[in-house]
Each structure stands twice: as structure tokens, then as C-alpha cells.
């Protein structure tokens, strides 16, 4: 995608959603960290249901550690991989207390050293909690970046590095949220909603965009 097209693409995203953010519910960097850890192979909706039960009981490293792994496991048992997640949450709380004074570090290396925290989770926390212009590439962003022709790559890291180069600096802080929301609600994996896509004319995904051009846009009933 050429520079002018990239500029236009993100200008449209910004016009439609000037202040995008995560759909995970949180009130502190620590709550965000735990929510993102729980979101692996789980929807934001399912994680929010869990954290609505969990955070009123314990929303600090000390409180969660006191709650214990068994109780945490019970509270998060409705989401996938809950056994491993409960273990990682407790281990992370212990490290935060012992090595970081109970606060979430704002550095990638320190975040990725926490159990259950990989590059994607670290990028989400750095971007959303600490305002750093990072790019967390999940399955949605990986798909959207390749389809749009914005940053093609065969691995999440390759796409991440490509996006960091391709996205205009003025839009980099919010780009993660725009792209994930676009992939979640418009550029879906199986049935992309090309007729209602706001950037269809800029997209390189011809097998869908060409076919969609011949279809009338759906009219939503009020």
C-alpha cells in the first residue's frame, strides 16, 4: 500500500472512531495486565464476565496472591486454559510483589519476563496502559494487515515490524485498536463484510472487494 493510501486509511479510521480503546474492562494497569493474560484463546466478552467476578474480590497483586491459585482457578473456570492461566496469574503476582514493588513495569523486557506474558500481551499493556506506540499483532490484526496490503508477513513478528514502518506516526498510538476492531467487526475471517467496509477502495484483497462491488449495501432496519 502506497503512503498516500495508508494516510487515507487511518484518517478514515480516526474519523469514524476518534478515541479507540480496548474492549476489555479494567481500572488500572494491573487489572489490564490480568485481563489480557486471561484473554488468550478467549473472547473479550467472556473475559469481562470473569473479571467482573474476580476484580471486586481481588484487584492487586497482594490481594490476588492472598486469594490463592485454587480460588482464582474457580473464578476463571469459564474461559479456556483456566488451569494454566490461574497458575500464571499467581506466579505473576508474586514476581510483581518481589521484584517490582507491586506495580506493573512499563518496560517490555520486564513484562515478557512475567509468566504467561508474551510479546503480544506486553505490547497491549505498553500501548493501552502506558501510552507507548506499540503494535500487538493478534489473529485479527495479522489477517487485516495482510488483506489490506498494509504489512504482509508470514509471522506475527514480521507483520508487527511491517506495521510499525507502514503506519504514519500520527496514527501509530491508536492503530492497534482500529485494526483489531476492523478485523473483529468488518474484515472477519470467514465472511468479511466488504459491502460496508469504509476502506474497501484502498484494500488489496481483490477476491472479496471485487465481488462486493457488485452487491448493494445492506440497509439496516431501524
Number of C-alpha atoms within 10 A of each C-alpha: 16 10 12 9 15 17 17 13 21 21 16 13 20 16 9 12 13 12 10 16 15 16 13 18 17 20 10 12 19 21 22 21 24 26 21 24 23 28 21 18 10 15 14 18 12 16 24 18 15 18 22 13 12 19 17 8 12 17 17 20 25 15 13 20 18 13 15 14 19 12 14 21 20 13 17 22 15 14 20 17 16 17 16 13 24 24 17 20 25 23 17 23 25 18 17 22 16 10 11 13 11 16 15 22 19 17 14 15 12 15 23 16 13 18 18 21 20 15 16 21 25 26 24 24 26 23 22 20 19 14 13 17 19 23 28 25 26 16 13 18 28 25 22 24 22 17 17 20 16 24 23 20 18 9 10 19 16 14 23 24 15 17 24 16 13 17 19 17 12 11 16 20 19 24 26 27 24 23 21 23 19 20 22 16 13 18 24 16 14 6 9 18 18 23 19 15 17 15 16 21 15 17 22 16 16 13 8 17 19 15 11 18 13 9 10 9 13 8 7 5 4 3
